[in-house]
């Protein structure tokens, strides 16, 4: 009934936390390979879910070019194996959904947020994409880049898509939200791969 839904929403909002309720950690390592990054995403998410780690923001740098595909995508449908071999592009799968990303060192900014589920409690799936990207949009505005959130998971500007987000939520109580923002893609190579 409507009363039950209203009660559930009030309960969820009462359990929600804010960014300021947590002691955030920052990880920014030297460039790493694609497999290392995918493994870190899984381990850090599981550690936050288990309560063994504080919520964390990790900024990635890439040591090699890669195509990173979503957990539900078909490699055959997303990647040309000859193009990947010819350009020495690693192909890896991430634990989150979403679309394939073409990455080369020096042309992207990638970050992951590992947060307790309480941070997005009471928000719909679409709402918490927007919520977890809001700080980046404000940061881009602060450096003179007019960008906005476009549902479901894109950061765009007047020139087109800048970045895409993907998420994984564990039943154990944590959410992974990661974004890759591209600023200098070799479009010809991307199409070949």
Buried (B, 14 or more C-beta within 10 A) or exposed (E): EEEEEEEEEEEBEEEBBEBEEBEEBEBEEEEBBBEBBBBBBBEBBBBBBEEEBBBBBBEBBBBBBBBBBBEEBEBEEBBBEEBBEEBEBBBBBBBBEBEBBBBBEEBBBBBBBBBBBBBBBBBEEEEBBBBBBEEBBEEBEEEEBEBBBEEEBBBBEEEEEBBBBBBBBBEEBBBBBBBBBBEEEBEEBBEBB
